Amino acid sequence: NYLREAGFWHVATIGRGCKLDPKLISALIERLRPETHTFHLTCGECIITLEDVQLQLGLPVDGSALTGSVQSANWGAIYYDLLGAIPINIYGGRIEMGWLRDTFLKLRNDSNEVERIRYAWAYILEMIGGYFMSDLSRNVVHLGLLLKLVDFRAADKFSWGSAVLATLYREMCGATLPNKAKIEGYLSLLQSWARFRFLFLRP
């Protein structure tokens, strides 16, 4: 129910994405023009849209943007207040994904409401930092995102889909540079979009 209220239920049910096809991803990136943020194909120019994000992931694309950084003098206190535990290592408001997984490994059958809420927060944070808006390490996530989830009903008012798409755009454009060897962001969205829009790419 908490995932439904926050707008993450559908994307949680479709899993962490399909098996990626590196050749397809590379072929698309080779045809991306960073100056227009579009793929230049023989059939014309095209790109992933917010409509694609909403249809495929079910994430909200309307509402307030997820912008700005959150400054805090005492991240440990905030972690304890919200998650009930303090990570050993805090990197400027970022925590390790491994700590999240180990601390919220499995929800007990006799858990109370506070524990269920904390588990839902941790689960959403792991989805965000693990693959929706991941960096190259795929190992840290910022507490500022958790602050957007404190009220599950208010969380649905943020444009999470825009943030996911913006992260993917940034990573794709960066991947066009000659010295860039890796790409992050939600590549499953890129692949599923290509296979949905171009029937000949479907396996």
ZAVEX-544905 format. One record per atom (N, C-alpha, C, O, CB): x, y, z. Coordinates in steps of 0.1 Angstrom, whole numbers, plus 5000, padded with zeros to 4 digits. Each point is the difference from the previous one (the first is absolute). Glycine has a CB too. Example, Ala and Ser with C-alpha at 12.3 -4.5 7.8 and 13.67 -1.06 7.14 Angstrom:
<rs>
513249435078499150125000500950125000501050005007497149885005501550234981500950115000499250115008500550115001500749834977
</rs>
This chain:
<rs>
500849885000499250125000500950135000499650104994498649775018502950124995500950125000500650024987500150124995500449845029499849944968500550014987499050064991500350084991501349735013497150154997499050054992499850155003499950084990498949705010501250265012499850145004501150094994499850114996499049825025502450024979501250074996500150004984500850084995500449875027498049974972500149994985501149904995500350014988498950235011501349675009501049914996499549854999500949924998500850245013497049824991499649865000500249934986500549895000497850185017501350004972500149934987501449974997500449894996497650234996502949985010501449984996500749895009500949934996499250314996499449755020500549895009499649864996500749915002499250265017498949824975499549874995500649954988500149884997497850185014502750044981500649954987501449965002500749964990497850194997502049865025501449965003501050104997499850114997499449664999502150185004501150094999500550014985501050064997499749875026498450034968500450024986500349874993500249905007500650334999499249784981500349884992501549984998500850095003497049934986502649875006501449984997500450094989499350014989500649755018501250324995500350104990500849944988500749905001499450265017499649904970500749964988501150114997499750104995498249784996503450095013501050114999500250054986500250124998500949775020498750024972500150044986498950104996500350104993500849685001497750205010498950094997500250135007499850114994498749705004501950195015500350125007501150084993499850124998499549775024501850054974501150074994499650064986500350114997501349735015497650084981499550054987499150125001500150104992500049675000499150245019499250115002500850125004499850124996498349735011502950135002500850115005500850064988500350125000499949775023500350024968500850054989499150104991500650084993500849715007497350195000499250084992499350125007499250074995500449734992500950225026499550115008500750134997501350004999498049845019500050274980500650134998499850085012498950055003500749944972501550045033499850075013499450144999499350055008502649815000498450214980499650134999498450014999499550115003502749954986497249845006498550004999499449895009498750005001501550084975500649845030499549895009499049914993499049965005501350195014500049824968499249914992500949904993501250024998497150164999501049705000500749904992499850034986498850034995500949805023501350174974499950024985500049874993501149944999500150295003497749734994499849874993499650024986499750114996499749785026500650004970499650014986498650044998499650064990502149765005497550155016498550044999499850145005498950054999500549715004501650315002499950135005500550025014500849915005497250114981501750095021500450025014499049965010498850014997502650184995499049755019499149965010500749995013501250005001497449874983500650135027500649995014498949955009498850004997502850194998498949765017499149965010499350125006500650115002500949695004497250194996499250115005499549975014500049895005499350184972500150035030499449985013498849914999499749925009501150314998498549774981498949914998500549865001499449915005499450264981502449805007500549875000500349955015499849895003501250154974499650055030500449975014498749975008500049905008502050254991497049934999498749975008499449874996499549925008500150334994500449724985499349884995500849885004499449895004499750244977502249875018500849885003500349985015500049895005501050144973499350085029500349995014498950035010500049965012502350104981496750025002498950045009500450105011499350035009499849754988502150285001500450115009499350134997499850034988502549855015497550205007499350134997501050094992501250015003497449975018500950094969500850094992499550155001500650094995499849724989498550205023499550145003500350035015500449925008497750064975501850155020500350045014501350075001500650044991498149775017501850205005501250085003501249924996500149885000498850225019502149984976501349944996500849975012500050065010499950074969500949765020501049965010501350084997500949954993498049825010501250355003501250084998500650045013499449995011499650094967502249975020500750065012500649905009499649884999498950315000502549855009500649915009499650035014499550115003502549874982498049925024499650025014501250015008500949915000497049964996502250245012501250025009499549975014498950045004502150134981499949765022499749965014501249995008501049954995496949934998502150175020501249995008500149875007501049965005498950284998499049684998500049885008499249894992498849975004501450165018500449814968499449904993499749885008498949934998502250154982499849895030499849885008498650015008499349905001503250085001497250135003498850025007498849984991499049945004502150225012499049894972498949984991499849864996498849954999501650284992500749705006499949854997499349935012499149924998503050104988498350015026499549935012498550035001499249915003503050105008497450124987498650045002499149934989498949955004501850275005499849774979499249944989500149854999499049934998501250294990501049735013500249864997500349915013500049884999500950194979499250005033500249935013501449945001500249925009497450034991503350094992501449955001501050104994499550084991499649685008502150235004501050094995501149924993500649915006498950265012500749864969501149934993501350035005500350115006498349904974502349905019501450025004500750114992500750085006499449685001499750234980500650104991498950094994499149954994502849895001498250295006499250104994500950094992500950065005497349935013501550024969500850074991499350134995499350004989501949795003498850325016499350124996498549984998499550054991502650024999497349855018498649974999499749884992498849974998500850275004501449694992499849884993500349885008500950005008499750124971498649785019500349875007500249894990499550014989499150065031502049824985500349894991498849914998499249985010503250024997497449964981498849914997500149875008499049955004500850164973501449845024500249885008499550015014499449905005502650054981498250175020499550025014498549995000499449945009502650204997497349924984498650004999499549864999499149965007500950264982500649705002499649864998500249925012499149925004501450104972500649995031500349925012499150045012499549925008502850064984497450155009499250055011498549974999499349975009502450214994497849824984498649984997499949874991499450014990500050245012501249655004500149874992498749944997499649974989502650005021497050015001498749944999499050055010500450025012500749774979497750245005499050055009499449885007499549914995500050294990500549825029499449895008498550004999499350114997502649915019497549874986498549984999499350085011498950054999501449734991500450245022499450075011500550145001499950065011499949725001500650284977500650135000498850105003498949984996503049964988498550175022499050115003500050104988500849994991499549985034498850134976499950094989501250084998500450024988497249995017503150045005501250074998501149924993500750064991498850075030500649754982501049914994499649984985500949994991499649895031498250114975499649984986500350124992500450004988497849845020501550284998500350134993501550014997500450044989497750075022502749864999501550004998500549914989500850034992499450045032499249814976500349904990499650054986500849994990498949825027499150254982499650064987501050114995500350014989497349935017502850155004500950104996501349944995500550054990498550105027501549754990501349944996499949934986500950014992499649965033498349974973499849934987500050104989500649974989498149855023500650294989499950104990501450064998500450034988497250025017503149985006501450064998500949904993500850054991498950085030500149744981500949914993499649994985500949994992499349885029498550154976499750004986500650134993500549994989497349885016502150245002500450134994501649994998500550034989497650095022502649855000501450004999500649884993501150014995498950115026499349774978500549884994499950004985500949954993498549945027499550174974499950004986499250124994500350034988499849735014499050305004499350114994500950134998500050054989497949865022502850135000500850114999501449975006500550075008497550084994502649744993501249955005501250084994500050054989499049725014502150235005501350054995500849884996499549895001500450325014501449824981500849894995500349895011500149884997500950284987499049885028500349915011498849915003500149885004501550285006497249894987498749935004500049955015499449905004500450024972501050165032500249965014499550105010500049965012501949914980497850255004499550105010498850074995499650004988502750035019496950025003498850074997499950115010500449995012498449814979500750325005500050125009498750005008498949974996502550154987498849925030498950015009499050114996498849995003502749945015498950174974499150104995498849944993498950055001503050104997498349744995498849934994499149945010498850004998502649954982499150005031499249955011499150115006498849975003502949855002498850304996499250115005498850034991499050055005503150045005498049874977498950024991498949895002498950024995502650094989498949795023499149885002499350005014499249915003502249974981498950215025499650005013498549995001499449925008502550224999497449934985498549994998499749934987500250064990499450155024500049664987499849934988499050064990500250004988500349805025498550264992499050064992500550134993499750034988498549885026502750164993500650124994501149964990500350074990499350065031501049754981501149954991499449984986500750024990500449875029497650084980499449984987499950134992499650004988499149805021501550314998499850134993501350054994500150104993498249965024502849864984501350034994500149934986499449894999501750155024499650024968500149944987501249915000501150034995497950174994500849685016501149905001500449964986501249974997498049955025499850074969500349954986500950104993500949964993496949935007502050245003500950104993501449995005501050014992497150145007502149825014501349985006500749884994501250004997498150115024500049784977500549884994500550034986501149964996497449895019500650214977500350034986501250104999500849984991496849985003502450145015501150104999501349935003501150034994497350155013501649735003501349935003500449914988501250004997498149995028499849954969500349924988500650094989500949964993497349875013501150284991500550094990501450055003500949994991496850095005502649955017501350055003501149894998501050034995498050125022500649734987501049894998500249964985501149974996498249945027499650104969500249974986500850104993500949974992496949925009502050245002500850104994501449995004500950024992497150135008502349825013501349985005500749894993501250004998498250105024499849794975500649884994500550034985500749914995497849955020501050244979500550034986501450065000500650014989497050035005503050005018501350055000501049884997499849895005499550305012501849844976500949894997500749935012500349884999500150254980499849955032500749945011499049935010500549965011501350214986496949835000499149945010499849854996499649974989499250255014501549705007500049854998498749945005499649894995502950115006496850065009498949945006498850105000500250124999501349735015497350094987498850085000499149955011499949885002500350174973499250045032499049965011498650054997499750034988502249975029497350024993498650044997499249874998500549895000500250334990498049805008499149884999500049964985499150034992499550055027502449844978500249954986498949904996499749994988502750045014496949915007498949914996498950094994499349954991501249895028499350284985499050094994500450034985499149994992500450115031501849934975500450024986499849884991499550014989502250155020498649724996499849884992498649974998499649964989502549955020497150105001498549964999499450104991499149974992500849935030500550234978499450104991500449974986499150004991501150175027501049794979500449974987499249884994499650004989502750095016497649815004499349884995498550024998499349944992502449925020497750244996498650034999499850084987499049984993500750015032501150114973499950094988500449944987499450044990500950155026500649724984500549944988499849855000500849935007501050264991497249764995499649865001501249914996500149895005497550184991503249974994501049914995501149985011500949914998498650174979500649995034501049985010499549905011500849965008500050284988498049725003499549915010500649864998500149954989497750185013502649805009500649874999498949904996500349884998501450185019
</rs>
